[in-house]
């Protein structure tokens, strides 16, 4: 199960690999994708440090979709090992 805490830890982990600026681009893209089905997310602002993203507006389903999109995108950018690590974290 994906929780907000696990998503926050995943954001920090991905930031370790890609840096804050690139993570910000990733988060902005994910929010854009999620806003297609949840228009209220269009108003979410991504802070300079995306690991401090306010997750209150995200429903449980949004958090889960966010997590899997983050794993998929970061796996493509950094390597499959990161995607697999993030997916293992959700299973535990």
Backbone as JSON, one array per atom type, in Angstrom:
{
  "sequence": "XXXXXXXXXXXXXXXXXXXXXXXXXXXXXXXXXXXXXXXXXXXXXXXXXXXXXXXXXXXXXXXXXXXXXXXXXXXXXXXXXXXXXXXXXXXX",
  "N": [[0.84, -1.18, 0.0], [0.52, 2.19, -0.8], [1.53, 4.96, 0.96], [1.35, 8.36, 2.11], [3.66, 8.93, 3.49], [5.44, 7.01, 2.48], [5.53, 7.89, -0.15], [6.72, 10.39, 0.19], [9.25, 9.59, 1.13], [10.11, 8.27, -1.16], [10.27, 10.4, -2.95], [12.41, 11.77, -1.8], [14.4, 9.87, -2.14], [14.59, 9.65, -4.95], [15.35, 12.25, -5.47], [17.94, 12.2, -4.47], [19.29, 10.99, -6.56], [18.68, 12.42, -8.94], [18.65, 15.1, -8.35], [17.33, 18.23, -7.06], [16.27, 20.09, -8.92], [15.74, 18.59, -11.29], [14.02, 16.73, -10.16], [11.94, 18.39, -9.57], [10.94, 19.0, -12.14], [10.05, 16.45, -12.85], [8.04, 16.0, -10.9], [6.28, 18.09, -11.5], [5.41, 17.24, -14.02], [4.15, 14.83, -13.35], [2.07, 15.75, -11.71], [0.66, 17.22, -13.6], [-0.19, 15.11, -15.29], [-1.83, 13.69, -13.47], [-3.76, 15.59, -12.99], [-5.47, 15.45, -15.09], [-7.43, 13.6, -14.52], [-8.15, 14.49, -12.04], [-9.01, 17.47, -11.69], [-8.64, 19.4, -9.65], [-6.06, 19.26, -8.85], [-4.57, 20.81, -10.5], [-4.03, 23.19, -9.34], [-2.08, 22.78, -7.5], [0.96, 23.77, -6.18], [4.36, 23.37, -6.88], [6.94, 23.26, -4.64], [10.2, 24.89, -4.28], [11.91, 22.97, -3.24], [11.06, 19.97, -4.06], [10.68, 17.73, -2.46], [9.3, 18.59, -0.33], [6.69, 18.81, -1.01], [3.28, 19.59, -0.65], [1.05, 17.28, 0.26], [-1.62, 17.15, 0.87], [-3.82, 17.7, -0.79], [-4.0, 15.54, -2.39], [-5.76, 12.64, -3.06], [-6.12, 9.25, -1.79], [-5.98, 7.5, -3.97], [-4.76, 9.13, -5.86], [-2.27, 9.51, -4.65], [-1.24, 6.94, -4.79], [-1.14, 6.54, -7.6], [0.62, 8.62, -8.23], [2.96, 7.71, -6.96], [3.58, 5.36, -8.44], [3.94, 6.44, -10.99], [6.14, 8.08, -10.47], [8.04, 6.13, -9.8], [8.22, 4.79, -12.25], [9.06, 6.81, -14.09], [11.47, 7.7, -12.89], [12.87, 5.33, -12.96], [13.25, 5.07, -15.68], [14.9, 7.25, -16.18], [17.13, 7.03, -14.41], [17.71, 4.32, -13.97], [16.69, 0.91, -14.11], [17.08, -0.35, -11.68], [16.46, 1.5, -9.69], [13.72, 1.89, -10.0], [12.85, -0.69, -9.4], [13.68, -0.82, -6.74], [12.03, 1.12, -5.54], [9.53, -0.01, -6.02], [9.73, -2.36, -4.55], [9.76, -1.28, -2.01], [7.12, -0.49, -1.66], [5.82, -2.89, -1.56], [6.6, -3.92, 0.85]],
  "CA": [[0.0, 0.0, 0.0], [1.28, 3.44, -0.89], [1.11, 5.99, 1.9], [2.0, 9.65, 1.88], [5.0, 8.81, 4.04], [6.26, 6.27, 1.5], [5.72, 8.76, -1.3], [7.7, 11.4, 0.58], [10.56, 8.92, 1.14], [10.47, 8.01, -2.56], [10.69, 11.69, -3.51], [13.75, 12.03, -1.29], [15.32, 8.9, -2.77], [14.78, 10.05, -6.34], [16.12, 13.5, -5.42], [19.35, 11.84, -4.28], [19.85, 10.6, -7.85], [18.48, 13.37, -10.05], [18.75, 16.48, -7.87], [16.06, 18.9, -6.82], [15.74, 20.73, -10.13], [15.15, 17.56, -12.14], [12.86, 16.18, -9.46], [10.85, 19.37, -9.72], [10.37, 18.76, -13.46], [9.33, 15.17, -12.79], [6.84, 16.2, -10.09], [5.35, 18.93, -12.28], [4.83, 16.38, -15.07], [3.23, 13.87, -12.72], [0.88, 16.49, -11.3], [-0.08, 17.5, -14.82], [-0.86, 13.87, -15.68], [-2.88, 13.37, -12.5], [-4.81, 16.6, -13.05], [-6.41, 15.09, -16.15], [-8.55, 12.92, -13.87], [-8.5, 15.23, -10.83], [-8.7, 18.86, -12.04], [-8.25, 20.24, -8.51], [-4.6, 19.18, -8.68], [-3.93, 21.83, -11.34], [-3.68, 24.32, -8.5], [-1.0, 22.41, -6.59], [2.22, 24.4, -6.53], [5.52, 22.58, -6.51], [7.93, 24.13, -3.99], [11.58, 24.81, -4.77], [12.35, 21.63, -2.85], [9.87, 19.13, -4.3], [10.47, 16.74, -1.4], [8.42, 19.22, 0.64], [5.39, 18.96, -1.66], [2.12, 19.43, 0.22], [0.28, 16.14, -0.29], [-2.98, 17.16, 1.42], [-4.84, 17.73, -1.86], [-3.98, 14.28, -3.12], [-6.5, 11.54, -2.47], [-5.35, 8.01, -1.69], [-5.74, 6.98, -5.33], [-3.78, 10.03, -6.48], [-0.98, 9.22, -4.03], [-0.78, 5.68, -5.36], [-0.78, 6.77, -9.0], [1.8, 9.47, -8.19], [4.09, 6.87, -6.6], [3.94, 4.47, -9.54], [4.49, 7.27, -12.06], [7.47, 8.46, -10.02], [8.91, 4.95, -9.95], [8.39, 4.51, -13.68], [9.87, 7.87, -14.71], [12.83, 7.69, -12.35], [13.52, 4.12, -13.48], [13.66, 5.35, -17.05], [15.99, 8.23, -16.17], [18.29, 6.62, -13.64], [17.97, 2.9, -14.19], [15.64, 0.02, -13.62], [17.32, -0.71, -10.28], [15.74, 2.45, -8.82], [12.3, 1.55, -10.1], [12.64, -1.93, -8.64], [13.83, -0.49, -5.31], [10.82, 1.82, -5.11], [8.41, -0.95, -6.02], [9.92, -3.26, -3.39], [9.39, -0.51, -0.82], [5.66, -0.48, -1.56], [5.39, -4.24, -1.23], [6.95, -4.29, 2.23]],
  "C": [[0.89, 1.25, 0.0], [0.69, 4.45, 0.09], [1.82, 7.3, 1.54], [3.44, 9.63, 2.38], [5.94, 8.08, 3.07], [6.52, 7.11, 0.26], [6.77, 9.82, -0.98], [9.11, 10.8, 0.58], [11.04, 8.64, -0.29], [10.93, 9.3, -3.24], [12.12, 12.02, -3.06], [14.78, 11.12, -1.95], [15.62, 9.29, -4.21], [15.6, 11.33, -6.4], [17.61, 13.23, -5.24], [20.03, 11.53, -5.61], [19.78, 11.7, -8.89], [18.63, 14.82, -9.64], [17.38, 17.13, -7.78], [15.45, 19.5, -8.08], [15.07, 19.7, -11.04], [13.95, 16.9, -11.48], [11.67, 17.11, -9.59], [10.17, 19.2, -11.08], [9.54, 17.48, -13.48], [8.0, 15.35, -12.05], [5.83, 17.05, -10.84], [4.67, 18.1, -13.37], [3.81, 15.4, -14.47], [1.95, 14.58, -12.3], [0.03, 16.83, -12.52], [-0.85, 16.26, -15.27], [-2.03, 13.53, -14.76], [-4.05, 14.36, -12.59], [-5.81, 16.34, -14.18], [-7.65, 14.42, -15.54], [-9.0, 13.61, -12.59], [-8.12, 16.69, -11.06], [-8.27, 19.75, -10.86], [-6.73, 20.23, -8.3], [-3.86, 20.2, -9.54], [-3.44, 23.0, -10.5], [-2.58, 24.01, -7.49], [0.29, 23.06, -7.08], [3.37, 23.55, -6.02], [6.55, 23.52, -5.89], [9.32, 23.96, -4.61], [12.19, 23.45, -4.44], [11.14, 20.71, -2.98], [9.66, 18.02, -3.27], [9.55, 17.27, -0.32], [7.03, 19.49, 0.06], [4.27, 18.71, -0.67], [1.2, 18.38, -0.41], [-1.17, 16.11, 0.19], [-4.06, 17.11, 0.35], [-4.96, 16.41, -2.61], [-4.79, 13.22, -2.37], [-5.64, 10.29, -2.45], [-5.02, 7.44, -3.07], [-4.71, 7.83, -6.05], [-2.37, 9.74, -5.95], [-0.4, 7.94, -4.64], [-0.33, 5.85, -6.82], [0.49, 7.6, -9.1], [3.05, 8.59, -7.95], [4.54, 6.01, -7.78], [4.48, 5.25, -10.75], [5.91, 7.71, -11.71], [8.45, 7.31, -10.19], [9.22, 4.69, -11.42], [9.32, 5.54, -14.34], [11.31, 7.83, -14.19], [13.58, 6.43, -12.79], [14.01, 4.32, -14.9], [14.87, 6.29, -17.09], [17.27, 7.7, -15.54], [18.69, 5.19, -13.93], [16.88, 2.06, -13.55], [15.82, -0.36, -12.15], [16.55, 0.23, -9.33], [14.25, 2.17, -8.84], [12.0, 0.31, -9.26], [12.74, -1.68, -7.14], [12.56, 0.17, -4.79], [9.62, 0.89, -5.07], [8.52, -1.95, -4.87], [9.49, -2.58, -2.09], [7.88, -0.52, -0.6], [5.15, -1.85, -1.12], [5.66, -4.62, 0.22], [6.0, -3.69, 3.24]]
}
